[in-house]
Amino acid sequence: MEHIAWMAWTLPTAIFFVLLSLTLGVMTWLAAAYPEAERVGVLRIPTTRGDRLFISLVLAAVIHLLWIAFVGIDTVATLPIGDGVEISSLWLATVISLVSAVAVFRTV
């Protein structure tokens, strides 16, 4: 495990990588089960599901970086579990990212 010790392997990091892997798996299955033709949306460029996923992931990264720069990562709540689980304001950026991903998949 020393070769991966440089990474901050926390529960949120593990959740991120598991969800990313599941998303890629579902997208691969969808591409095999339901092939699609490119479509033109509000950007006026032909896109596939994979293109829209990539745009959504880049947009999520930008939203999170801007959130950290302008809002910060302060604790917004503490759950009464054990010693208290702190909820970061980054979860709000995550909700905004998920809403923007839905918008990208519907309109782009």
C-alpha positions, 0 to 999 in steps of 0.5 A: 500500500506504500505506492498509493500512500500519497493519496488521501484515501478517505471515505469521501474519496472512496465514494467518489471513485466507486461512483465514478466507476459505477457511472462508467460501467452504466454508460458502457452498458447503455452504449452496448444495450441501447446504441444512440445517434449523436444529437445536437442540443443548445451548444449546436454541436453533435454530442453522444452520452459520453460527450455529455458525461465528460462535459458534466464531469468537467463542469462539476470540477469547475463548480467545486473549485469555484465553490472552494475559492469563493465559499470555502469548505466550512462545516454547515451541520454536525450529525449526532452520530458517534462523536459527531459527523461534520457536513461540509458546505461542499455537499451543496456544491455537489448538489449543484453539480448533480443538477447541472449534470441533469441539465447537461444531459437533457439540453446539450 
